[in-house]
Amino acid sequence: MELSNYERKSIEKLEETIFKGKWSNAGLVELIKLVFSYLNPISLQKYAEQEGISYPGALKRNVHVDILGQRFFLDNE
């Protein structure tokens, strides 16, 4: 996925404030909750079950993203 210039700069600024210690763990957890509530990630296994296909079949559709070593289908559209 290609990021826009705005997205790239926003992420850089967020990274800067996190590593400068301006975010607490509680604040970061709330940020993660917000992002996950928007993305609505579904495990790829659950996606495959919902679609009536095998896990390898879901992989071949290339509809997944890897987040922290786990594969998810993003159901936010």
PDB file of N, CA, C and O in Angstrom, chain B, residues numbered from 101:
ATOM      1  N   MET B 101       0.833  -1.190   0.000  1.00  0.00           N
ATOM      2  CA  MET B 101       0.000   0.000   0.000  1.00  0.00           C
ATOM      3  C   MET B 101       0.878   1.254   0.000  1.00  0.00           C
ATOM      4  O   MET B 101       1.889   1.329   0.698  1.00  0.00           O
ATOM      5  N   GLU B 102       0.478   2.193  -0.770  1.00  0.00           N
ATOM      6  CA  GLU B 102       1.197   3.458  -0.876  1.00  0.00           C
ATOM      7  C   GLU B 102       0.566   4.471   0.077  1.00  0.00           C
ATOM      8  O   GLU B 102      -0.650   4.663   0.070  1.00  0.00           O
ATOM      9  N   LEU B 103       1.385   5.110   0.887  1.00  0.00           N
ATOM     10  CA  LEU B 103       0.892   6.146   1.799  1.00  0.00           C
ATOM     11  C   LEU B 103       0.974   7.510   1.144  1.00  0.00           C
ATOM     12  O   LEU B 103       1.880   7.785   0.356  1.00  0.00           O
ATOM     13  N   SER B 104       0.015   8.359   1.480  1.00  0.00           N
ATOM     14  CA  SER B 104       0.069   9.729   0.986  1.00  0.00           C
ATOM     15  C   SER B 104       1.124  10.497   1.781  1.00  0.00           C
ATOM     16  O   SER B 104       1.557  10.047   2.842  1.00  0.00           O
ATOM     17  N   ASN B 105       1.524  11.627   1.277  1.00  0.00           N
ATOM     18  CA  ASN B 105       2.482  12.473   1.971  1.00  0.00           C
ATOM     19  C   ASN B 105       1.939  12.871   3.344  1.00  0.00           C
ATOM     20  O   ASN B 105       2.676  12.875   4.330  1.00  0.00           O
ATOM     21  N   TYR B 106       0.660  13.204   3.404  1.00  0.00           N
ATOM     22  CA  TYR B 106       0.023  13.573   4.674  1.00  0.00           C
ATOM     23  C   TYR B 106       0.098  12.418   5.671  1.00  0.00           C
ATOM     24  O   TYR B 106       0.441  12.619   6.836  1.00  0.00           O
ATOM     25  N   GLU B 107      -0.221  11.215   5.209  1.00  0.00           N
ATOM     26  CA  GLU B 107      -0.171  10.045   6.093  1.00  0.00           C
ATOM     27  C   GLU B 107       1.246   9.796   6.598  1.00  0.00           C
ATOM     28  O   GLU B 107       1.453   9.554   7.787  1.00  0.00           O
ATOM     29  N   ARG B 108       2.212   9.857   5.698  1.00  0.00           N
ATOM     30  CA  ARG B 108       3.607   9.619   6.078  1.00  0.00           C
ATOM     31  C   ARG B 108       4.078  10.627   7.121  1.00  0.00           C
ATOM     32  O   ARG B 108       4.712  10.249   8.106  1.00  0.00           O
ATOM     33  N   LYS B 109       3.772  11.908   6.911  1.00  0.00           N
ATOM     34  CA  LYS B 109       4.187  12.943   7.857  1.00  0.00           C
ATOM     35  C   LYS B 109       3.465  12.803   9.193  1.00  0.00           C
ATOM     36  O   LYS B 109       4.055  13.036  10.249  1.00  0.00           O
ATOM     37  N   SER B 110       2.191  12.421   9.148  1.00  0.00           N
ATOM     38  CA  SER B 110       1.423  12.229  10.380  1.00  0.00           C
ATOM     39  C   SER B 110       1.999  11.083  11.205  1.00  0.00           C
ATOM     40  O   SER B 110       2.119  11.183  12.426  1.00  0.00           O
ATOM     41  N   ILE B 111       2.353   9.996  10.527  1.00  0.00           N
ATOM     42  CA  ILE B 111       2.941   8.851  11.220  1.00  0.00           C
ATOM     43  C   ILE B 111       4.302   9.219  11.798  1.00  0.00           C
ATOM     44  O   ILE B 111       4.627   8.819  12.916  1.00  0.00           O
ATOM     45  N   GLU B 112       5.088   9.967  11.061  1.00  0.00           N
ATOM     46  CA  GLU B 112       6.387  10.410  11.570  1.00  0.00           C
ATOM     47  C   GLU B 112       6.221  11.263  12.824  1.00  0.00           C
ATOM     48  O   GLU B 112       6.975  11.105  13.784  1.00  0.00           O
ATOM     49  N   LYS B 113       5.246  12.160  12.824  1.00  0.00           N
ATOM     50  CA  LYS B 113       4.995  13.015  13.985  1.00  0.00           C
ATOM     51  C   LYS B 113       4.513  12.192  15.174  1.00  0.00           C
ATOM     52  O   LYS B 113       4.945  12.418  16.304  1.00  0.00           O
ATOM     53  N   LEU B 114       3.629  11.248  14.925  1.00  0.00           N
ATOM     54  CA  LEU B 114       3.148  10.376  15.988  1.00  0.00           C
ATOM     55  C   LEU B 114       4.301   9.571  16.564  1.00  0.00           C
ATOM     56  O   LEU B 114       4.439   9.469  17.783  1.00  0.00           O
ATOM     57  N   GLU B 115       5.129   9.001  15.698  1.00  0.00           N
ATOM     58  CA  GLU B 115       6.296   8.236  16.142  1.00  0.00           C
ATOM     59  C   GLU B 115       7.206   9.104  17.017  1.00  0.00           C
ATOM     60  O   GLU B 115       7.692   8.663  18.059  1.00  0.00           O
ATOM     61  N   GLU B 116       7.423  10.319  16.584  1.00  0.00           N
ATOM     62  CA  GLU B 116       8.275  11.244  17.335  1.00  0.00           C
ATOM     63  C   GLU B 116       7.720  11.480  18.741  1.00  0.00           C
ATOM     64  O   GLU B 116       8.465  11.421  19.719  1.00  0.00           O
ATOM     65  N   THR B 117       6.427  11.744  18.844  1.00  0.00           N
ATOM     66  CA  THR B 117       5.841  12.028  20.161  1.00  0.00           C
ATOM     67  C   THR B 117       5.823  10.779  21.044  1.00  0.00           C
ATOM     68  O   THR B 117       5.982  10.880  22.261  1.00  0.00           O
ATOM     69  N   ILE B 118       5.631   9.606  20.442  1.00  0.00           N
ATOM     70  CA  ILE B 118       5.653   8.369  21.237  1.00  0.00           C
ATOM     71  C   ILE B 118       7.033   8.150  21.822  1.00  0.00           C
ATOM     72  O   ILE B 118       7.166   7.881  23.016  1.00  0.00           O
ATOM     73  N   PHE B 119       8.073   8.263  20.986  1.00  0.00           N
ATOM     74  CA  PHE B 119       9.424   7.991  21.453  1.00  0.00           C
ATOM     75  C   PHE B 119       9.999   9.092  22.335  1.00  0.00           C
ATOM     76  O   PHE B 119      11.009   8.876  23.005  1.00  0.00           O
ATOM     77  N   LYS B 120       9.387  10.243  22.346  1.00  0.00           N
ATOM     78  CA  LYS B 120       9.775  11.303  23.293  1.00  0.00           C
ATOM     79  C   LYS B 120       9.060  11.150  24.626  1.00  0.00           C
ATOM     80  O   LYS B 120       9.249  11.956  25.537  1.00  0.00           O
ATOM     81  N   GLY B 121       8.238  10.110  24.737  1.00  0.00           N
ATOM     82  CA  GLY B 121       7.570   9.826  26.001  1.00  0.00           C
ATOM     83  C   GLY B 121       6.337  10.669  26.261  1.00  0.00           C
ATOM     84  O   GLY B 121       5.908  10.785  27.409  1.00  0.00           O
ATOM     85  N   LYS B 122       5.752  11.261  25.224  1.00  0.00           N
ATOM     86  CA  LYS B 122       4.576  12.112  25.406  1.00  0.00           C
ATOM     87  C   LYS B 122       3.278  11.308  25.477  1.00  0.00           C
ATOM     88  O   LYS B 122       2.217  11.862  25.766  1.00  0.00           O
ATOM     89  N   TRP B 123       3.361  10.020  25.215  1.00  0.00           N
ATOM     90  CA  TRP B 123       2.190   9.147  25.283  1.00  0.00           C
ATOM     91  C   TRP B 123       2.376   8.159  26.426  1.00  0.00           C
ATOM     92  O   TRP B 123       3.450   7.576  26.578  1.00  0.00           O
ATOM     93  N   SER B 124       1.343   7.969  27.221  1.00  0.00           N
ATOM     94  CA  SER B 124       1.362   6.942  28.261  1.00  0.00           C
ATOM     95  C   SER B 124       0.933   5.620  27.630  1.00  0.00           C
ATOM     96  O   SER B 124       0.393   5.598  26.524  1.00  0.00           O
ATOM     97  N   ASN B 125       1.176   4.528  28.335  1.00  0.00           N
ATOM     98  CA  ASN B 125       0.703   3.234  27.844  1.00  0.00           C
ATOM     99  C   ASN B 125      -0.813   3.245  27.708  1.00  0.00           C
ATOM    100  O   ASN B 125      -1.354   2.698  26.747  1.00  0.00           O
ATOM    101  N   ALA B 126      -1.500   3.863  28.659  1.00  0.00           N
ATOM    102  CA  ALA B 126      -2.965   3.934  28.604  1.00  0.00           C
ATOM    103  C   ALA B 126      -3.415   4.693  27.352  1.00  0.00           C
ATOM    104  O   ALA B 126      -4.372   4.289  26.692  1.00  0.00           O
ATOM    105  N   GLY B 127      -2.736   5.774  27.030  1.00  0.00           N
ATOM    106  CA  GLY B 127      -3.067   6.538  25.831  1.00  0.00           C
ATOM    107  C   GLY B 127      -2.831   5.745  24.564  1.00  0.00           C
ATOM    108  O   GLY B 127      -3.627   5.810  23.627  1.00  0.00           O
ATOM    109  N   LEU B 128      -1.733   4.993  24.532  1.00  0.00           N
ATOM    110  CA  LEU B 128      -1.428   4.168  23.360  1.00  0.00           C
ATOM    111  C   LEU B 128      -2.454   3.043  23.196  1.00  0.00           C
ATOM    112  O   LEU B 128      -2.846   2.711  22.077  1.00  0.00           O
ATOM    113  N   VAL B 129      -2.883   2.464  24.314  1.00  0.00           N
ATOM    114  CA  VAL B 129      -3.912   1.418  24.239  1.00  0.00           C
ATOM    115  C   VAL B 129      -5.198   2.005  23.667  1.00  0.00           C
ATOM    116  O   VAL B 129      -5.853   1.363  22.846  1.00  0.00           O
ATOM    117  N   GLU B 130      -5.570   3.207  24.082  1.00  0.00           N
ATOM    118  CA  GLU B 130      -6.773   3.847  23.545  1.00  0.00           C
ATOM    119  C   GLU B 130      -6.625   4.132  22.057  1.00  0.00           C
ATOM    120  O   GLU B 130      -7.588   3.994  21.304  1.00  0.00           O
ATOM    121  N   LEU B 131      -5.436   4.526  21.626  1.00  0.00           N
ATOM    122  CA  LEU B 131      -5.172   4.752  20.206  1.00  0.00           C
ATOM    123  C   LEU B 131      -5.335   3.455  19.417  1.00  0.00           C
ATOM    124  O   LEU B 131      -5.942   3.446  18.346  1.00  0.00           O
ATOM    125  N   ILE B 132      -4.794   2.367  19.950  1.00  0.00           N
ATOM    126  CA  ILE B 132      -4.917   1.070  19.291  1.00  0.00           C
ATOM    127  C   ILE B 132      -6.379   0.655  19.210  1.00  0.00           C
ATOM    128  O   ILE B 132      -6.822   0.157  18.175  1.00  0.00           O
ATOM    129  N   LYS B 133      -7.132   0.852  20.286  1.00  0.00           N
ATOM    130  CA  LYS B 133      -8.565   0.526  20.277  1.00  0.00           C
ATOM    131  C   LYS B 133      -9.293   1.323  19.199  1.00  0.00           C
ATOM    132  O   LYS B 133     -10.142   0.785  18.490  1.00  0.00           O
ATOM    133  N   LEU B 134      -8.961   2.599  19.079  1.00  0.00           N
ATOM    134  CA  LEU B 134      -9.581   3.446  18.070  1.00  0.00           C
ATOM    135  C   LEU B 134      -9.291   2.922  16.669  1.00  0.00           C
ATOM    136  O   LEU B 134     -10.199   2.791  15.847  1.00  0.00           O
ATOM    137  N   VAL B 135      -8.046   2.628  16.404  1.00  0.00           N
ATOM    138  CA  VAL B 135      -7.652   2.136  15.084  1.00  0.00           C
ATOM    139  C   VAL B 135      -8.330   0.797  14.786  1.00  0.00           C
ATOM    140  O   VAL B 135      -8.837   0.585  13.685  1.00  0.00           O
ATOM    141  N   PHE B 136      -8.336  -0.100  15.770  1.00  0.00           N
ATOM    142  CA  PHE B 136      -8.963  -1.399  15.551  1.00  0.00           C
ATOM    143  C   PHE B 136     -10.467  -1.267  15.366  1.00  0.00           C
ATOM    144  O   PHE B 136     -11.056  -2.020  14.591  1.00  0.00           O
ATOM    145  N   SER B 137     -11.101  -0.326  16.061  1.00  0.00           N
ATOM    146  CA  SER B 137     -12.541  -0.161  15.877  1.00  0.00           C
ATOM    147  C   SER B 137     -12.846   0.348  14.469  1.00  0.00           C
ATOM    148  O   SER B 137     -13.901   0.038  13.916  1.00  0.00           O
ATOM    149  N   TYR B 138     -11.942   1.117  13.889  1.00  0.00           N
ATOM    150  CA  TYR B 138     -12.128   1.592  12.516  1.00  0.00           C
ATOM    151  C   TYR B 138     -11.851   0.489  11.501  1.00  0.00           C
ATOM    152  O   TYR B 138     -12.630   0.288  10.570  1.00  0.00           O
ATOM    153  N   LEU B 139     -10.735  -0.227  11.681  1.00  0.00           N
ATOM    154  CA  LEU B 139     -10.334  -1.247  10.712  1.00  0.00           C
ATOM    155  C   LEU B 139     -11.216  -2.490  10.763  1.00  0.00           C
ATOM    156  O   LEU B 139     -11.408  -3.160   9.748  1.00  0.00           O
ATOM    157  N   ASN B 140     -11.749  -2.797  11.935  1.00  0.00           N
ATOM    158  CA  ASN B 140     -12.578  -3.985  12.138  1.00  0.00           C
ATOM    159  C   ASN B 140     -11.886  -5.235  11.583  1.00  0.00           C
ATOM    160  O   ASN B 140     -12.425  -5.902  10.699  1.00  0.00           O
ATOM    161  N   PRO B 141     -10.685  -5.554  12.103  1.00  0.00           N
ATOM    162  CA  PRO B 141      -9.959  -6.707  11.570  1.00  0.00           C
ATOM    163  C   PRO B 141     -10.626  -8.018  11.950  1.00  0.00           C
ATOM    164  O   PRO B 141     -11.099  -8.188  13.074  1.00  0.00           O
ATOM    165  N   ILE B 142     -10.658  -8.940  11.000  1.00  0.00           N
ATOM    166  CA  ILE B 142     -11.185 -10.279  11.199  1.00  0.00           C
ATOM    167  C   ILE B 142     -10.041 -11.236  10.892  1.00  0.00           C
ATOM    168  O   ILE B 142      -9.362 -11.093   9.875  1.00  0.00           O
ATOM    169  N   SER B 143      -9.830 -12.208  11.766  1.00  0.00           N
ATOM    170  CA  SER B 143      -8.754 -13.164  11.493  1.00  0.00           C
ATOM    171  C   SER B 143      -8.992 -13.798  10.128  1.00  0.00           C
ATOM    172  O   SER B 143     -10.134 -13.983   9.707  1.00  0.00           O
ATOM    173  N   LEU B 144      -7.927 -14.121   9.461  1.00  0.00           N
ATOM    174  CA  LEU B 144      -8.057 -14.696   8.127  1.00  0.00           C
ATOM    175  C   LEU B 144      -8.784 -16.042   8.186  1.00  0.00           C
ATOM    176  O   LEU B 144      -9.505 -16.398   7.254  1.00  0.00           O
ATOM    177  N   GLN B 145      -8.599 -16.788   9.276  1.00  0.00           N
ATOM    178  CA  GLN B 145      -9.310 -18.053   9.432  1.00  0.00           C
ATOM    179  C   GLN B 145     -10.815 -17.815   9.502  1.00  0.00           C
ATOM    180  O   GLN B 145     -11.589 -18.526   8.861  1.00  0.00           O
ATOM    181  N   LYS B 146     -11.229 -16.816  10.278  1.00  0.00           N
ATOM    182  CA  LYS B 146     -12.656 -16.503  10.390  1.00  0.00           C
ATOM    183  C   LYS B 146     -13.198 -16.010   9.041  1.00  0.00           C
ATOM    184  O   LYS B 146     -14.312 -16.360   8.652  1.00  0.00           O
ATOM    185  N   TYR B 147     -12.416 -15.206   8.342  1.00  0.00           N
ATOM    186  CA  TYR B 147     -12.809 -14.739   7.010  1.00  0.00           C
ATOM    187  C   TYR B 147     -13.035 -15.934   6.079  1.00  0.00           C
ATOM    188  O   TYR B 147     -14.032 -15.990   5.359  1.00  0.00           O
ATOM    189  N   ALA B 148     -12.104 -16.883   6.104  1.00  0.00           N
ATOM    190  CA  ALA B 148     -12.218 -18.063   5.244  1.00  0.00           C
ATOM    191  C   ALA B 148     -13.496 -18.832   5.582  1.00  0.00           C
ATOM    192  O   ALA B 148     -14.217 -19.267   4.684  1.00  0.00           O
ATOM    193  N   GLU B 149     -13.773 -18.996   6.864  1.00  0.00           N
ATOM    194  CA  GLU B 149     -14.992 -19.702   7.282  1.00  0.00           C
ATOM    195  C   GLU B 149     -16.237 -18.970   6.794  1.00  0.00           C
ATOM    196  O   GLU B 149     -17.170 -19.602   6.299  1.00  0.00           O
ATOM    197  N   GLN B 150     -16.263 -17.643   6.929  1.00  0.00           N
ATOM    198  CA  GLN B 150     -17.412 -16.848   6.497  1.00  0.00           C
ATOM    199  C   GLN B 150     -17.635 -16.955   4.989  1.00  0.00           C
ATOM    200  O   GLN B 150     -18.774 -16.956   4.521  1.00  0.00           O
ATOM    201  N   GLU B 151     -16.552 -17.045   4.243  1.00  0.00           N
ATOM    202  CA  GLU B 151     -16.628 -17.116   2.779  1.00  0.00           C
ATOM    203  C   GLU B 151     -16.812 -18.541   2.266  1.00  0.00           C
ATOM    204  O   GLU B 151     -17.043 -18.753   1.076  1.00  0.00           O
ATOM    205  N   GLY B 152     -16.708 -19.520   3.171  1.00  0.00           N
ATOM    206  CA  GLY B 152     -16.846 -20.916   2.766  1.00  0.00           C
ATOM    207  C   GLY B 152     -15.685 -21.415   1.938  1.00  0.00           C
ATOM    208  O   GLY B 152     -15.853 -22.251   1.050  1.00  0.00           O
ATOM    209  N   ILE B 153     -14.493 -20.891   2.238  1.00  0.00           N
ATOM    210  CA  ILE B 153     -13.287 -21.298   1.518  1.00  0.00           C
ATOM    211  C   ILE B 153     -12.244 -21.769   2.521  1.00  0.00           C
ATOM    212  O   ILE B 153     -12.388 -21.565   3.726  1.00  0.00           O
ATOM    213  N   SER B 154     -11.211 -22.390   2.020  1.00  0.00           N
ATOM    214  CA  SER B 154     -10.135 -22.850   2.891  1.00  0.00           C
ATOM    215  C   SER B 154      -9.227 -21.676   3.254  1.00  0.00           C
ATOM    216  O   SER B 154      -9.248 -20.627   2.611  1.00  0.00           O
ATOM    217  N   TYR B 155      -8.440 -21.882   4.288  1.00  0.00           N
ATOM    218  CA  TYR B 155      -7.466 -20.858   4.682  1.00  0.00           C
ATOM    219  C   TYR B 155      -6.488 -20.586   3.537  1.00  0.00           C
ATOM    220  O   TYR B 155      -6.234 -19.423   3.224  1.00  0.00           O
ATOM    221  N   PRO B 156      -5.924 -21.637   2.896  1.00  0.00           N
ATOM    222  CA  PRO B 156      -5.047 -21.365   1.749  1.00  0.00           C
ATOM    223  C   PRO B 156      -5.770 -20.616   0.624  1.00  0.00           C
ATOM    224  O   PRO B 156      -5.169 -19.796  -0.070  1.00  0.00           O
ATOM    225  N   GLY B 157      -7.064 -20.906   0.451  1.00  0.00           N
ATOM    226  CA  GLY B 157      -7.842 -20.189  -0.557  1.00  0.00           C
ATOM    227  C   GLY B 157      -7.958 -18.711  -0.224  1.00  0.00           C
ATOM    228  O   GLY B 157      -7.891 -17.855  -1.106  1.00  0.00           O
ATOM    229  N   ALA B 158      -8.136 -18.420   1.072  1.00  0.00           N
ATOM    230  CA  ALA B 158      -8.196 -17.015   1.506  1.00  0.00           C
ATOM    231  C   ALA B 158      -6.853 -16.328   1.274  1.00  0.00           C
ATOM    232  O   ALA B 158      -6.802 -15.164   0.877  1.00  0.00           O
ATOM    233  N   LEU B 159      -5.772 -17.055   1.524  1.00  0.00           N
ATOM    234  CA  LEU B 159      -4.439 -16.484   1.282  1.00  0.00           C
ATOM    235  C   LEU B 159      -4.257 -16.137  -0.187  1.00  0.00           C
ATOM    236  O   LEU B 159      -3.673 -15.105  -0.520  1.00  0.00           O
ATOM    237  N   LYS B 160      -4.755 -16.996  -1.064  1.00  0.00           N
ATOM    238  CA  LYS B 160      -4.598 -16.767  -2.500  1.00  0.00           C
ATOM    239  C   LYS B 160      -5.387 -15.550  -2.979  1.00  0.00           C
ATOM    240  O   LYS B 160      -5.025 -14.929  -3.978  1.00  0.00           O
ATOM    241  N   ARG B 161      -6.456 -15.210  -2.275  1.00  0.00           N
ATOM    242  CA  ARG B 161      -7.243 -14.031  -2.659  1.00  0.00           C
ATOM    243  C   ARG B 161      -6.487 -12.731  -2.377  1.00  0.00           C
ATOM    244  O   ARG B 161      -6.851 -11.669  -2.882  1.00  0.00           O
ATOM    245  N   ASN B 162      -5.443 -12.827  -1.574  1.00  0.00           N
ATOM    246  CA  ASN B 162      -4.616 -11.659  -1.256  1.00  0.00           C
ATOM    247  C   ASN B 162      -5.440 -10.505  -0.679  1.00  0.00           C
ATOM    248  O   ASN B 162      -5.251  -9.349  -1.058  1.00  0.00           O
ATOM    249  N   VAL B 163      -6.337 -10.823   0.224  1.00  0.00           N
ATOM    250  CA  VAL B 163      -7.188  -9.812   0.851  1.00  0.00           C
ATOM    251  C   VAL B 163      -6.728  -9.506   2.271  1.00  0.00           C
ATOM    252  O   VAL B 163      -7.429  -8.826   3.019  1.00  0.00           O
ATOM    253  N   HIS B 164      -5.563 -10.003   2.641  1.00  0.00           N
ATOM    254  CA  HIS B 164      -5.142  -9.884   4.029  1.00  0.00           C
ATOM    255  C   HIS B 164      -3.975  -8.916   4.212  1.00  0.00           C
ATOM    256  O   HIS B 164      -3.263  -8.556   3.274  1.00  0.00           O
ATOM    257  N   VAL B 165      -3.824  -8.519   5.461  1.00  0.00           N
ATOM    258  CA  VAL B 165      -2.661  -7.745   5.877  1.00  0.00           C
ATOM    259  C   VAL B 165      -2.046  -8.471   7.071  1.00  0.00           C
ATOM    260  O   VAL B 165      -2.747  -9.144   7.827  1.00  0.00           O
ATOM    261  N   ASP B 166      -0.753  -8.331   7.231  1.00  0.00           N
ATOM    262  CA  ASP B 166      -0.070  -8.902   8.393  1.00  0.00           C
ATOM    263  C   ASP B 166       0.097  -7.810   9.435  1.00  0.00           C
ATOM    264  O   ASP B 166       0.656  -6.749   9.160  1.00  0.00           O
ATOM    265  N   ILE B 167      -0.403  -8.091  10.650  1.00  0.00           N
ATOM    266  CA  ILE B 167      -0.250  -7.170  11.774  1.00  0.00           C
ATOM    267  C   ILE B 167       0.332  -7.972  12.922  1.00  0.00           C
ATOM    268  O   ILE B 167      -0.324  -8.868  13.453  1.00  0.00           O
ATOM    269  N   LEU B 168       1.553  -7.658  13.307  1.00  0.00           N
ATOM    270  CA  LEU B 168       2.242  -8.331  14.402  1.00  0.00           C
ATOM    271  C   LEU B 168       2.260  -9.851  14.242  1.00  0.00           C
ATOM    272  O   LEU B 168       2.035 -10.590  15.200  1.00  0.00           O
ATOM    273  N   GLY B 169       2.528 -10.300  13.034  1.00  0.00           N
ATOM    274  CA  GLY B 169       2.654 -11.722  12.774  1.00  0.00           C
ATOM    275  C   GLY B 169       1.332 -12.462  12.620  1.00  0.00           C
ATOM    276  O   GLY B 169       1.335 -13.684  12.471  1.00  0.00           O
ATOM    277  N   GLN B 170       0.225 -11.772  12.652  1.00  0.00           N
ATOM    278  CA  GLN B 170      -1.086 -12.377  12.454  1.00  0.00           C
ATOM    279  C   GLN B 170      -1.691 -11.849  11.161  1.00  0.00           C
ATOM    280  O   GLN B 170      -1.474 -10.695  10.789  1.00  0.00           O
ATOM    281  N   ARG B 171      -2.443 -12.694  10.486  1.00  0.00           N
ATOM    282  CA  ARG B 171      -3.069 -12.270   9.229  1.00  0.00           C
ATOM    283  C   ARG B 171      -4.526 -11.912   9.481  1.00  0.00           C
ATOM    284  O   ARG B 171      -5.262 -12.648  10.138  1.00  0.00           O
ATOM    285  N   PHE B 172      -4.927 -10.755   8.939  1.00  0.00           N
ATOM    286  CA  PHE B 172      -6.275 -10.258   9.119  1.00  0.00           C
ATOM    287  C   PHE B 172      -6.873  -9.801   7.794  1.00  0.00           C
ATOM    288  O   PHE B 172      -6.166  -9.356   6.890  1.00  0.00           O
ATOM    289  N   PHE B 173      -8.189  -9.923   7.705  1.00  0.00           N
ATOM    290  CA  PHE B 173      -8.972  -9.304   6.651  1.00  0.00           C
ATOM    291  C   PHE B 173      -9.532  -8.028   7.267  1.00  0.00           C
ATOM    292  O   PHE B 173     -10.075  -8.076   8.370  1.00  0.00           O
ATOM    293  N   LEU B 174      -9.419  -6.888   6.589  1.00  0.00           N
ATOM    294  CA  LEU B 174      -9.923  -5.620   7.124  1.00  0.00           C
ATOM    295  C   LEU B 174     -11.315  -5.373   6.588  1.00  0.00           C
ATOM    296  O   LEU B 174     -11.517  -5.209   5.385  1.00  0.00           O
ATOM    297  N   ASP B 175     -12.270  -5.348   7.499  1.00  0.00           N
ATOM    298  CA  ASP B 175     -13.680  -5.234   7.128  1.00  0.00           C
ATOM    299  C   ASP B 175     -14.194  -3.838   7.462  1.00  0.00           C
ATOM    300  O   ASP B 175     -15.132  -3.697   8.246  1.00  0.00           O
ATOM    301  N   ASN B 176     -13.597  -2.816   6.883  1.00  0.00           N
ATOM    302  CA  ASN B 176     -14.001  -1.441   7.184  1.00  0.00           C
ATOM    303  C   ASN B 176     -14.555  -0.705   5.979  1.00  0.00           C
ATOM    304  O   ASN B 176     -14.657   0.522   5.992  1.00  0.00           O
ATOM    305  N   GLU B 177     -14.904  -1.423   4.966  1.00  0.00           N
ATOM    306  CA  GLU B 177     -15.425  -0.758   3.768  1.00  0.00           C
ATOM    307  C   GLU B 177     -16.877  -1.076   3.561  1.00  0.00           C
ATOM    308  O   GLU B 177     -17.482  -0.601   2.600  1.00  0.00           O
TER     309      GLU B 177
END
